[in-house]
């Protein structure tokens, strides 16, 4: 068994996938170079379609629109950012369309990949989405069907709306209203909404070992997992509550190395022997992460899932900063996707472009 194959949770099927599409650069959109058998013809064509930014469905016209990232629930109930190609609708802006794609059984449900579902209640309509550019607040007005959700889904609904809208440029906060009336709390569970919500609300929330809910700090890390058909890998953000007083970026890296919790369907992207030597932020905002892992020899390609998860995790916790990675002191760190991660890279505009 090769060294790369020893990494727990990174399967050949996962490395076969083209899990992320990058706007303006090929960083997360290229195919892994890991040595595996040639895939069946139909699978190979799906891979080529995704690389081209198109759809792998039987109806190639279904995902020809501009990419829009929305947060959908997977088969385990975890929210993941999924890039959809929804055709532009006349008189409907991108944010409103994105929210419409999150409605269960809604207008755009046919653009949702297999194994994913929207979490907004069936029948929900988006009356309007307005943005206060000075305050960077998006105000969403739903119809009354928004109130008809299952109580256990309350937090998940808020997370999906917050994280979807704050993915748009110029939006950092979200406020909700129903039929023109501002919500001060959610109708069923009473989650307070008296202040605009930000990504600090968290997503797929988990509590770290020995941490109390009232005395903790949130960090968000990205693990990988496989699509329902086992063909494509994609990334899922998880917010961990950790002990306060730590360096946020180092704490995030520690949680990434710790790996996912049991039975959540996520896969470990680092080896148990990975350690963080340093995390340093330069004056221009670029963050350099120095890692050590004796599993990898000099000039050996590093699994893409490991490197990409580091970029997504650091960028998420450092205000979309560019990221450089140092592995075992090497001057050049090349992933299995043939990308050089020792140079500053930005998080992609769109991730997880999964075919229908």
C-alpha positions as CSV (number, residue, x, y, z in Angstrom):
1,X,0.0,0.0,0.0
2,X,1.4,3.4,-0.9
3,X,1.9,6.1,1.6
4,X,-0.9,8.2,0.2
5,X,-3.3,5.3,0.4
6,X,-2.6,5.0,4.1
7,X,-4.4,8.3,4.9
8,X,-7.6,7.2,6.6
9,X,-10.8,8.3,4.7
10,X,-9.2,9.3,1.4
11,X,-10.4,6.7,-1.0
12,X,-9.6,6.1,-4.6
13,X,-13.1,7.1,-5.5
14,X,-12.7,10.4,-3.6
15,X,-9.5,11.2,-5.4
16,X,-11.1,10.4,-8.7
17,X,-13.5,13.2,-8.3
18,X,-13.2,16.8,-9.3
19,X,-14.7,18.2,-6.1
20,X,-14.1,21.9,-6.5
21,X,-14.4,24.4,-9.3
22,X,-12.2,27.6,-9.0
23,X,-13.0,30.9,-10.7
24,X,-10.0,32.5,-12.4
25,X,-7.6,29.7,-11.5
26,X,-7.3,25.9,-11.8
27,X,-6.5,25.2,-8.2
28,X,-9.5,23.1,-7.1
29,X,-10.8,22.2,-10.5
30,X,-8.2,19.8,-11.7
31,X,-8.1,16.0,-11.6
32,X,-6.0,14.0,-9.2
33,X,-2.9,12.4,-10.7
34,X,-3.0,9.4,-8.3
35,X,-2.3,6.1,-10.1
36,X,-5.6,4.2,-10.4
37,X,-7.3,2.1,-13.0
38,X,-9.0,4.0,-15.9
39,X,-12.7,4.7,-14.9
40,X,-15.6,3.4,-17.0
41,X,-16.4,5.4,-20.0
42,X,-19.6,6.9,-18.6
43,X,-17.8,8.0,-15.4
44,X,-14.9,9.4,-17.4
45,X,-17.3,11.5,-19.4
46,X,-18.9,12.8,-16.1
47,X,-15.5,13.8,-14.9
48,X,-14.8,15.7,-18.1
49,X,-18.1,17.4,-17.9
50,X,-17.4,18.7,-14.4
51,X,-14.0,19.9,-15.4
52,X,-15.6,22.0,-18.1
53,X,-18.0,23.5,-15.6
54,X,-20.9,21.7,-17.1
55,X,-23.4,19.1,-16.0
56,X,-23.0,15.4,-15.9
57,X,-26.7,14.8,-16.1
58,X,-28.5,13.2,-19.0
59,X,-29.9,16.6,-19.9
60,X,-26.9,18.8,-20.6
61,X,-28.9,22.0,-20.7
62,X,-30.0,21.7,-17.1
63,X,-27.0,23.3,-15.5
64,X,-25.9,25.9,-18.1
65,X,-26.5,29.0,-16.0
66,X,-24.0,31.0,-13.9
67,X,-22.6,29.2,-10.9
68,X,-24.4,29.9,-7.6
69,X,-23.4,28.4,-4.3
70,X,-26.1,27.3,-1.9
71,X,-26.0,25.4,1.3
72,X,-27.9,22.1,1.0
73,X,-28.3,19.1,3.4
74,X,-26.6,15.9,2.4
75,X,-27.9,12.4,3.2
76,X,-26.4,12.7,6.8
77,X,-28.2,16.0,7.4
78,X,-25.0,18.0,7.2
79,X,-25.0,21.3,5.3
80,X,-22.5,21.6,2.5
81,X,-21.9,24.4,-0.1
82,X,-23.0,23.1,-3.5
83,X,-22.3,25.1,-6.7
84,X,-25.4,25.0,-9.0
85,X,-25.7,26.1,-12.6
86,X,-29.1,27.8,-12.4
87,X,-30.3,29.6,-15.5
88,X,-30.7,33.3,-15.0
89,X,-34.3,34.4,-14.4
90,X,-35.6,37.7,-15.6
91,X,-36.3,40.2,-12.9
92,X,-34.8,37.9,-10.2
93,X,-31.4,38.6,-8.7
94,X,-28.8,36.0,-7.8
95,X,-29.4,36.0,-4.1
96,X,-33.1,35.5,-4.5
97,X,-32.5,32.7,-6.9
98,X,-30.0,31.1,-4.5
99,X,-32.6,31.1,-1.7
100,X,-35.3,29.7,-4.1
101,X,-32.9,26.8,-4.9
102,X,-33.0,25.9,-1.1
103,X,-36.7,25.4,-1.0
104,X,-37.8,21.8,-0.5
105,X,-39.5,20.7,-3.7
106,X,-39.2,24.2,-5.1
107,X,-38.8,25.7,-8.6
108,X,-35.1,24.8,-8.8
109,X,-35.2,21.4,-7.1
110,X,-34.3,19.7,-10.5
111,X,-30.9,21.4,-10.3
112,X,-30.1,19.9,-6.9
113,X,-27.7,16.9,-7.2
114,X,-28.7,13.5,-6.0
115,X,-28.3,13.0,-2.2
116,X,-28.9,16.7,-1.4
117,X,-32.0,18.6,-0.4
118,X,-33.0,22.2,0.4
119,X,-34.0,22.9,4.0
120,X,-36.4,25.7,3.5
121,X,-40.0,24.5,4.1
122,X,-42.0,23.5,1.0
123,X,-44.0,26.4,-0.3
124,X,-41.6,29.0,0.9
125,X,-41.4,32.0,-1.3
126,X,-38.8,34.8,-1.2
127,X,-40.7,38.0,-1.4
128,X,-37.6,40.1,-1.5
129,X,-33.9,40.4,-0.7
130,X,-32.5,43.8,-0.1
131,X,-28.9,44.7,0.9
132,X,-27.8,47.7,3.0
133,X,-24.4,48.3,1.4
134,X,-23.1,50.5,4.2
135,X,-23.9,47.9,6.9
136,X,-23.4,44.9,4.7
137,X,-26.7,43.4,5.8
138,X,-28.9,41.4,3.6
139,X,-32.6,41.5,4.7
140,X,-34.7,38.6,3.5
141,X,-38.5,38.7,3.5
142,X,-40.2,35.3,3.2
143,X,-43.9,34.4,2.9
144,X,-45.7,32.8,5.8
145,X,-44.9,29.2,4.6
146,X,-41.4,29.9,6.0
147,X,-42.9,29.4,9.5
148,X,-44.1,25.9,8.7
149,X,-40.9,24.0,9.4
150,X,-40.1,21.1,11.8
151,X,-38.8,22.5,15.0
152,X,-35.6,20.3,15.0
153,X,-34.6,21.9,11.7
154,X,-34.7,25.5,13.0
155,X,-30.9,25.9,13.4
156,X,-30.2,24.2,10.1
157,X,-32.5,26.6,8.3
158,X,-30.8,29.6,9.8
159,X,-27.3,28.2,9.0
160,X,-28.2,27.5,5.4
161,X,-29.6,31.0,4.9
162,X,-26.8,32.8,6.7
163,X,-24.0,30.9,5.0
164,X,-25.5,31.1,1.5
165,X,-26.1,34.9,1.6
166,X,-22.8,35.8,3.3
167,X,-21.1,34.0,0.4
168,X,-22.1,36.9,-1.8
169,X,-19.8,39.9,-2.1
170,X,-20.7,42.8,0.2
171,X,-22.8,40.7,2.6
172,X,-21.6,39.9,6.1
173,X,-24.8,39.9,8.1
174,X,-28.4,38.6,7.6
175,X,-31.8,39.7,8.9
176,X,-35.1,37.8,8.4
177,X,-38.7,38.9,8.1
178,X,-42.0,37.3,7.1
179,X,-44.5,39.2,5.0
180,X,-42.9,42.4,5.9
181,X,-42.7,41.9,9.7
182,X,-39.2,41.6,11.1
183,X,-38.5,38.4,13.1
184,X,-37.1,39.0,16.5
185,X,-37.0,35.2,17.1
186,X,-37.6,32.0,15.2
187,X,-41.3,31.0,15.4
188,X,-40.9,27.5,16.9
189,X,-37.6,27.2,18.8
190,X,-37.3,30.8,19.7
191,X,-33.7,31.3,18.4
192,X,-33.0,35.0,19.0
193,X,-33.0,37.2,15.8
194,X,-32.9,40.6,17.5
195,X,-29.5,41.3,15.9
196,X,-28.2,40.5,12.4
197,X,-26.6,37.1,12.2
198,X,-23.1,36.4,10.8
199,X,-21.1,33.3,10.0
200,X,-20.0,33.3,13.7
201,X,-23.4,31.6,14.2
202,X,-21.6,28.5,13.0
203,X,-22.5,25.6,10.7
204,X,-22.9,21.9,11.5
205,X,-22.1,22.8,15.1
206,X,-20.0,20.4,17.2
207,X,-18.7,20.7,20.7
208,X,-15.0,19.9,21.3
209,X,-13.8,17.7,24.1
210,X,-14.1,19.3,27.6
211,X,-15.7,22.5,26.2
212,X,-18.8,24.1,27.6
213,X,-21.3,25.9,25.4
214,X,-21.1,29.1,27.5
215,X,-17.3,29.3,27.5
216,X,-16.0,28.5,24.1
217,X,-14.7,29.9,20.8
218,X,-15.9,28.7,17.4
219,X,-13.6,27.6,14.6
220,X,-14.7,26.2,11.3
221,X,-12.8,23.4,9.5
222,X,-13.4,21.6,6.2
223,X,-13.5,17.8,5.9
224,X,-14.2,15.8,2.8
225,X,-16.8,13.1,2.1
226,X,-18.2,11.2,-0.9
227,X,-21.3,11.9,-2.8
228,X,-24.3,9.5,-2.5
229,X,-23.1,7.5,-5.5
230,X,-19.6,7.2,-4.1
231,X,-18.0,8.9,-7.2
232,X,-17.4,12.5,-6.2
233,X,-15.7,13.9,-3.2
234,X,-16.8,17.3,-1.8
235,X,-16.1,19.4,1.2
236,X,-18.2,20.0,4.3
237,X,-17.6,22.8,6.8
238,X,-17.9,22.0,10.5
239,X,-17.9,24.5,13.3
240,X,-16.2,23.2,16.4
241,X,-16.5,24.9,19.8
242,X,-13.0,24.9,21.4
243,X,-11.4,26.3,24.5
244,X,-11.2,30.1,24.4
245,X,-7.9,32.0,24.6
246,X,-6.2,30.1,21.8
247,X,-4.8,31.3,18.5
248,X,-7.8,30.8,16.2
249,X,-5.9,29.6,13.2
250,X,-3.8,27.1,15.2
251,X,-6.9,25.9,17.0
252,X,-8.6,25.3,13.6
253,X,-5.6,23.4,12.3
254,X,-5.6,21.3,15.5
255,X,-9.3,20.4,15.0
256,X,-8.6,19.5,11.3
257,X,-5.9,17.1,12.4
258,X,-8.1,15.7,15.1
259,X,-10.5,14.7,12.3
260,X,-14.3,14.3,12.1
261,X,-16.5,12.9,14.8
262,X,-17.8,9.3,14.6
263,X,-20.8,8.5,12.4
264,X,-21.0,11.9,10.8
265,X,-20.0,10.5,7.4
266,X,-17.0,12.8,7.0
267,X,-13.5,11.6,6.3
268,X,-10.1,12.5,7.9
269,X,-8.0,14.5,5.5
270,X,-4.7,14.4,7.5
271,X,-2.7,11.6,8.9
272,X,-2.5,11.0,12.7
273,X,1.1,11.9,12.5
274,X,0.6,15.4,11.0
275,X,1.7,18.3,13.3
276,X,1.6,22.1,12.9
277,X,5.0,23.7,13.2
278,X,3.7,27.3,12.8
279,X,0.9,29.5,11.4
280,X,2.1,33.0,10.5
281,X,0.3,35.9,8.9
282,X,2.3,38.3,6.7
283,X,1.7,42.0,6.5
284,X,-0.2,41.5,3.2
285,X,-2.6,39.2,5.0
286,X,-1.2,35.9,3.5
287,X,-1.2,33.1,6.0
288,X,1.7,30.5,5.8
289,X,1.0,27.1,7.4
290,X,4.0,25.0,8.1
291,X,3.2,21.3,8.5
292,X,5.3,18.2,9.4
293,X,4.4,14.7,8.5
294,X,7.1,12.0,8.1
295,X,4.8,10.0,5.9
296,X,5.7,12.1,2.9
297,X,9.1,12.0,1.3
298,X,10.8,14.9,-0.3
299,X,9.2,16.0,-3.6
300,X,6.4,13.4,-3.2
301,X,3.0,14.7,-4.3
302,X,0.7,15.4,-1.3
303,X,-3.0,14.3,-1.4
304,X,-5.1,17.1,-2.7
305,X,-7.8,16.7,-0.1
306,X,-5.2,17.4,2.6
307,X,-4.0,20.6,1.0
308,X,-7.3,21.9,-0.2
309,X,-8.8,21.4,3.3
310,X,-6.0,23.5,4.8
311,X,-6.7,26.3,2.3
312,X,-10.4,26.3,2.9
313,X,-10.0,26.0,6.7
314,X,-7.4,28.8,7.1
315,X,-9.2,31.1,4.6
316,X,-12.5,30.6,6.5
317,X,-11.0,31.6,9.8
318,X,-8.8,34.4,8.5
319,X,-11.2,36.6,6.5
320,X,-10.7,35.0,3.1
321,X,-6.9,35.3,3.4
322,X,-4.6,33.8,0.8
323,X,-2.8,30.7,2.0
324,X,0.7,29.2,1.5
325,X,1.6,25.7,2.7
326,X,5.0,24.4,3.8
327,X,5.4,20.7,4.2
328,X,8.4,19.3,6.0
329,X,10.4,22.4,5.1
330,X,10.3,21.8,1.4
331,X,10.6,24.9,-0.8
332,X,7.9,23.6,-3.1
333,X,4.8,21.7,-2.1
334,X,3.0,20.1,-5.0
335,X,-0.4,18.3,-4.6
336,X,-1.6,15.2,-6.4
337,X,-3.5,17.7,-8.6
338,X,-0.2,19.1,-9.8
339,X,-0.8,22.5,-8.1
340,X,1.9,24.4,-6.2
341,X,0.6,25.1,-2.8
342,X,3.8,26.8,-1.6
343,X,2.6,29.9,-3.5
344,X,-0.2,32.0,-2.2
345,X,-3.6,30.7,-3.2
346,X,-7.1,32.1,-2.7
347,X,-10.2,30.2,-1.7
348,X,-12.3,29.5,-4.7
349,X,-15.4,31.5,-5.6
350,X,-17.3,28.2,-6.1
351,X,-16.7,24.8,-4.6
352,X,-18.4,21.4,-4.8
353,X,-19.7,21.4,-8.4
354,X,-21.4,18.0,-8.2
355,X,-23.2,16.7,-11.3
356,X,-26.9,15.9,-11.1
